[in-house]
Amino acid sequence: MSQTPPAGEKLQKILASRGMGSRREIELWIEDGRVAVNGKTATLGDRALPDDRIEVDKKNVDLKAQAHRVLIYNKPEGEVATRKDPEGRPTVFDRLPRIDNQRWINVGRLDINTSGLMLFTTDGELANKLMHPSSNIDREYLVRLFGEVTDEIVQRLLSGVELEDGPARFSDVVENEEDSGQNRWYTVCLMEGRNREVRRLWESQGIKVNRLKRVRFGPVFLPSYLRTGQWVDMDVAETKSLYRQCGLRTPELNMRQPRERVKSKRQEQKLRSGGRSANRH
């Protein structure tokens, strides 16, 4: 005898799809007793129907479908990938555009000494899919190394080495043949985003990483015209490709606002490429 599936959707999925935060963030809110359904404090695993009343911190949540945005940000070194920093250091959120009734969610992190591509979205469901290991989304980095990189070292890094948090490996390692001297540039790819994983892989072989920059996340490349500290809205085609790769239906998209378009045109005149517009905050 088949069982009737539980009614409604899980709370964290509902709130993430409305731009409240990532699924993991919302799960923590539920554990802390900050979420209620129809006046009753929610617990992990609870579900809700479209006509239910959901509250976060005793404030009603608008359950109407939200239009979402996805940003590409060129992170400079020296910024931390957290919303607030107890040491008062600049964060990746400081330069992002302000939005109403939603939150920017960072897709993964880069450490303070790593620069390059970061993705931000208002869609918590998309962020969850992009960060989940089952999505098998690869990341590509440019890395400058100090030390002799032998064929044996490259083979070990491709085959896999044991780190303190488990086995890890690169899916690709390519040397920049134009380099000379002790500092050499390589392009590397890996299929996950554990903390400082690129650095730790090289360090396991006695190789020091001097510079590290992420240039691609799945199908999304860092635009060559986007300077450090600038962000740009992903265009519709790129955004749809990202949703397809995650197996998600593309929701209504909120592209750049008119005032931001005017501002970006002025800045675009200063950029070599006129393909898309970039902003700075």
Residue pairs with C-beta under 8 A, 6 or more apart in sequence:
6 47
7 47
7 49
8 47
8 48
8 49
8 52
9 47
9 48
10 45
10 46
10 47
11 26
11 30
11 35
11 37
11 42
11 46
11 47
11 48
11 54
12 23
12 26
12 27
12 30
13 23
13 125
14 48
14 54
14 63
15 21
15 26
15 35
15 54
15 56
15 61
15 124
16 22
16 23
16 26
16 123
16 124
16 125
16 127
16 128
17 65
17 66
17 123
17 124
17 125
17 251
18 61
18 62
18 63
18 65
18 66
18 102
18 124
19 66
19 68
19 101
19 102
19 103
19 122
19 123
19 124
20 26
20 56
20 61
20 102
20 103
20 124
21 29
21 103
21 105
21 124
22 105
22 124
22 127
22 128
22 131
23 124
23 125
23 127
23 128
24 128
25 105
25 124
26 35
26 124
27 44
29 35
29 56
30 42
30 43
30 44
30 46
31 44
33 41
34 56
34 57
35 41
35 42
35 54
35 55
35 56
36 42
36 54
36 55
36 58
37 46
37 48
37 52
37 53
37 54
37 55
38 52
38 53
39 53
39 55
48 54
50 63
53 60
54 60
54 61
54 63
55 61
62 101
65 251
65 252
66 101
66 102
66 122
66 251
66 252
66 254
67 251
67 252
67 253
67 254
68 121
68 122
68 123
68 126
68 251
68 252
68 253
68 254
69 99
69 121
69 122
69 233
69 253
69 254
69 255
70 119
70 120
70 121
70 123
70 126
70 233
70 234
70 238
70 239
70 242
71 96
71 97
71 104
71 119
71 120
71 121
71 231
71 232
71 233
71 234
72 117
72 118
72 119
72 220
72 222
72 223
72 226
72 231
72 232
72 233
72 234
73 92
73 95
73 96
73 117
73 118
73 119
73 120
73 230
73 231
74 115
74 116
74 117
74 118
74 222
74 226
74 227
74 228
74 229
74 230
74 231
75 81
75 92
75 110
75 114
75 115
75 116
75 117
75 118
75 228
76 115
76 228
76 229
77 112
77 113
77 114
77 115
78 89
78 90
78 112
79 89
79 90
79 91
79 92
79 94
79 112
80 89
80 90
80 91
80 92
80 112
81 91
81 92
81 106
81 109
81 110
81 111
81 118
82 91
83 91
83 93
84 91
85 91
89 112
92 106
92 118
93 104
93 106
94 281
95 229
95 230
95 231
95 280
95 281
96 104
96 120
96 231
96 281
97 231
97 260
97 279
97 281
99 122
102 122
103 122
104 120
104 121
104 122
105 120
105 121
105 122
105 123
105 124
105 127
106 118
106 119
106 120
106 127
107 118
107 119
107 120
107 121
107 127
107 130
107 131
107 217
108 118
108 119
108 130
108 131
108 139
108 193
108 217
109 193
109 195
110 116
110 118
110 214
111 195
111 196
111 199
113 212
114 212
114 213
114 214
115 212
115 213
115 214
115 228
116 141
116 142
116 212
116 213
116 214
116 215
116 222
117 214
117 215
117 216
117 217
117 220
117 221
117 222
118 214
119 130
119 217
119 220
120 231
121 127
122 254
123 251
125 248
126 242
126 243
126 246
126 248
129 135
129 246
129 247
129 248
130 137
130 217
130 218
130 242
130 246
131 193
133 191
133 192
135 245
135 246
136 191
137 191
137 217
137 218
137 245
138 171
138 189
138 190
138 191
138 216
138 218
139 189
139 190
139 191
139 193
139 214
139 216
139 217
139 218
140 187
140 188
140 189
140 214
140 215
140 216
140 217
141 187
141 188
141 189
141 198
141 212
141 213
141 214
141 215
142 185
142 186
142 187
142 211
142 212
142 213
142 215
143 185
143 186
143 187
143 188
143 198
143 202
143 209
143 211
143 212
143 213
144 183
144 184
144 185
144 186
144 209
144 210
144 211
144 212
145 183
145 184
145 185
145 186
145 202
145 207
145 208
145 209
145 210
146 182
146 183
146 207
146 208
146 209
146 210
147 182
147 206
147 207
147 208
149 175
149 184
149 186
149 207
153 205
153 207
154 173
156 205
157 169
157 170
157 173
157 201
157 202
157 205
158 169
158 170
158 171
158 172
158 173
159 169
160 167
160 168
160 169
161 167
161 168
161 169
161 201
161 204
161 205
163 197
163 200
163 201
163 204
165 194
168 190
168 192
168 194
168 197
168 200
168 201
169 190
169 201
170 188
170 189
170 190
170 201
171 189
171 190
171 191
172 187
172 188
172 189
173 186
173 187
173 188
174 186
174 187
174 188
175 184
175 185
175 186
176 184
176 185
176 186
176 187
179 185
183 210
187 215
188 198
190 197
190 198
190 201
198 209
198 212
199 209
199 212
202 208
202 209
203 209
214 222
215 221
215 222
216 222
218 242
218 245
219 238
219 241
219 242
219 245
220 234
220 238
220 242
223 232
223 273
223 275
223 276
223 278
224 272
224 273
225 271
225 272
225 273
225 275
225 276
225 278
226 232
226 278
227 271
227 278
227 280
229 280
230 278
230 279
230 280
231 278
231 279
231 280
231 281
232 264
232 276
232 277
232 278
232 279
233 255
233 256
233 276
234 242
235 255
235 276
236 253
236 255
239 250
239 253
240 250
243 249
243 250
243 251
244 250
256 264
256 277
260 279
261 277
263 279
264 277
264 278
264 279
265 277
267 277
267 278
267 279
267 280
268 274
268 277
268 278
271 278
